[in-house]
């Protein structure tokens, strides 16, 4: 028995075949996308304790925000008040010592919505391997756990071995949020 491939010439049949192909492609894409939610536990605890960059909150700025009915947690996520973006960077006591920068969002409204073409502040934590002799205190921001062995104002990192090369791990919790306590524990433990 000989099998032949018949080309679809009729417009109705062509639309049906195209619909089936798109549906199969959509199901396949859903399966691939679902795999990106995979979370794995760390293999083992690292060889070094963890240090962190400065993220000291200005107590006076925080008190003022709270007295005005503001929400520091909302600033961690970023809030838009009367068309003005407010972010956690406005509460930092030593912004020159923290990991902060301005991000220019590409001017593509289809992809970035209302943020397209704007400049967004970014503030983050940097963790690094340090020594057991590093006795800098841990620092409570707003959520547990504390930032471990946090650098103070004008302090440099104390690396476990300054001549060693360490892997760079970039962790993003996603847009419009901040890392949760569980996420921080995962990174520093």
C-alpha positions as CSV (number, residue, x, y, z in Angstrom):
1,X,0.0,0.0,0.0
2,X,1.4,3.3,-1.1
3,X,1.0,6.4,1.2
4,X,0.9,9.8,-0.4
5,X,0.8,13.3,1.1
6,X,-2.1,15.3,-0.1
7,X,-1.7,19.1,-0.1
8,X,-4.5,21.0,1.4
9,X,-5.9,23.3,-1.3
10,X,-9.3,24.2,0.1
11,X,-9.3,27.3,2.3
12,X,-11.5,25.7,4.9
13,X,-9.3,22.7,5.2
14,X,-6.2,24.9,5.3
15,X,-7.7,26.9,8.3
16,X,-8.5,23.7,10.1
17,X,-5.0,22.3,9.7
18,X,-3.5,25.7,10.7
19,X,-5.8,25.8,13.8
20,X,-4.7,22.3,14.8
21,X,-1.0,23.2,14.4
22,X,-1.4,26.4,16.5
23,X,-3.2,24.4,19.2
24,X,-0.5,21.8,19.3
25,X,2.2,24.5,19.4
26,X,0.4,26.2,22.3
27,X,0.1,23.0,24.3
28,X,3.8,22.3,23.7
29,X,4.8,25.9,24.7
30,X,2.7,25.6,27.9
31,X,4.6,22.4,28.8
32,X,8.0,24.0,28.2
33,X,7.0,27.2,30.1
34,X,5.9,25.1,33.1
35,X,9.4,23.6,33.4
36,X,10.8,27.0,34.2
37,X,9.0,27.0,37.6
38,X,11.3,24.1,38.7
39,X,12.9,24.9,42.1
40,X,15.7,22.9,43.5
41,X,17.2,22.9,46.9
42,X,20.9,23.8,47.2
43,X,23.2,20.8,47.0
44,X,25.0,21.6,50.2
45,X,26.0,24.4,52.5
46,X,28.9,26.5,51.1
47,X,32.4,26.5,52.5
48,X,32.2,30.2,53.6
49,X,30.0,32.4,55.7
50,X,28.1,35.1,53.7
51,X,28.7,38.8,53.8
52,X,26.4,41.5,52.3
53,X,26.6,45.0,50.9
54,X,25.2,48.0,52.7
55,X,21.4,48.4,52.8
56,X,21.0,50.7,55.9
57,X,17.6,52.3,56.1
58,X,17.5,55.9,57.2
59,X,15.4,55.8,60.4
60,X,14.3,59.5,60.0
61,X,13.1,58.9,56.5
62,X,11.3,55.7,57.5
63,X,9.6,57.5,60.5
64,X,8.4,60.3,58.2
65,X,7.0,57.8,55.6
66,X,5.1,55.9,58.3
67,X,3.8,59.1,59.9
68,X,2.4,60.1,56.5
69,X,0.5,56.8,56.3
70,X,3.1,55.3,53.9
71,X,4.1,51.7,53.7
72,X,7.8,50.7,53.6
73,X,6.9,47.3,52.2
74,X,5.1,48.9,49.3
75,X,8.2,50.9,48.6
76,X,10.2,47.7,48.4
77,X,7.9,46.7,45.5
78,X,7.7,50.2,44.1
79,X,4.6,52.3,44.1
80,X,3.1,54.9,41.8
81,X,1.7,57.8,43.7
82,X,0.1,60.5,41.6
83,X,2.3,59.6,38.6
84,X,5.5,59.6,40.6
85,X,7.3,56.3,41.1
86,X,8.5,55.8,44.7
87,X,11.0,53.0,45.5
88,X,13.0,51.8,48.5
89,X,16.0,53.7,47.3
90,X,14.5,56.9,48.9
91,X,14.8,55.3,52.3
92,X,18.5,54.3,52.1
93,X,20.8,56.0,54.6
94,X,23.9,55.5,52.5
95,X,22.9,55.2,48.8
96,X,26.5,55.6,47.6
97,X,27.4,52.5,49.6
98,X,24.4,50.4,48.4
99,X,23.9,48.6,45.1
100,X,21.6,51.1,43.3
101,X,21.3,52.2,39.8
102,X,18.8,53.8,37.3
103,X,17.4,51.5,34.6
104,X,16.2,53.0,31.3
105,X,13.2,50.9,30.2
106,X,13.0,50.6,26.4
107,X,10.3,52.7,24.8
108,X,8.1,49.8,23.8
109,X,4.6,50.1,25.2
110,X,3.5,46.8,23.8
111,X,6.1,45.0,25.9
112,X,6.6,47.3,29.0
113,X,3.2,49.0,29.3
114,X,3.2,52.2,31.3
115,X,6.9,51.8,32.2
116,X,8.0,52.1,28.6
117,X,10.5,54.9,28.1
118,X,10.8,55.7,31.8
119,X,13.8,55.5,34.1
120,X,13.2,53.1,37.1
121,X,15.3,53.0,40.2
122,X,16.8,49.7,41.3
123,X,18.2,48.7,44.6
124,X,19.4,45.3,45.5
125,X,21.5,43.1,47.8
126,X,24.9,41.6,46.9
127,X,26.0,38.6,48.9
128,X,29.6,37.3,48.8
129,X,31.7,34.7,50.5
130,X,33.5,36.2,53.6
131,X,35.7,35.1,56.4
132,X,34.7,33.6,59.8
133,X,36.6,36.6,61.3
134,X,34.2,39.0,59.7
135,X,32.3,40.1,62.8
136,X,30.1,42.7,61.2
137,X,26.6,42.6,62.7
138,X,23.6,41.2,60.7
139,X,21.1,43.9,59.7
140,X,17.3,43.6,59.8
141,X,15.7,45.4,56.8
142,X,12.0,44.6,56.9
143,X,11.6,40.9,56.5
144,X,13.6,38.0,58.1
145,X,16.2,36.8,57.7
146,X,18.7,39.6,58.4
147,X,21.3,40.7,55.9
148,X,24.4,38.7,57.0
149,X,27.5,40.5,58.1
150,X,26.4,43.7,56.4
151,X,29.0,46.3,55.4
152,X,28.7,49.6,57.2
153,X,29.0,53.0,55.7
154,X,32.3,53.4,53.6
155,X,33.3,49.8,54.3
156,X,34.7,47.5,51.7
157,X,33.7,43.8,51.3
158,X,35.8,41.3,53.3
159,X,36.2,38.4,50.9
160,X,37.1,34.9,52.1
161,X,40.0,35.0,49.7
162,X,40.4,38.2,47.7
163,X,42.6,36.3,45.1
164,X,40.0,33.6,44.5
165,X,37.5,33.7,41.7
166,X,34.0,32.9,42.8
167,X,31.0,32.1,40.6
168,X,28.5,34.9,39.9
169,X,24.9,33.9,40.7
170,X,22.3,36.4,39.7
171,X,18.9,36.0,41.3
172,X,15.8,37.9,40.2
173,X,12.6,37.6,42.2
174,X,10.7,39.2,39.3
175,X,9.2,42.6,38.6
176,X,7.2,44.5,41.1
177,X,8.4,42.6,44.2
178,X,11.2,42.0,46.6
179,X,12.8,38.9,47.8
180,X,10.9,37.0,50.5
181,X,12.5,35.6,53.6
182,X,12.4,32.1,52.1
183,X,14.2,33.3,49.0
184,X,16.9,35.1,51.0
185,X,17.4,32.0,53.2
186,X,17.9,29.9,50.0
187,X,20.6,32.4,48.9
188,X,22.5,32.8,52.1
189,X,22.3,29.5,53.8
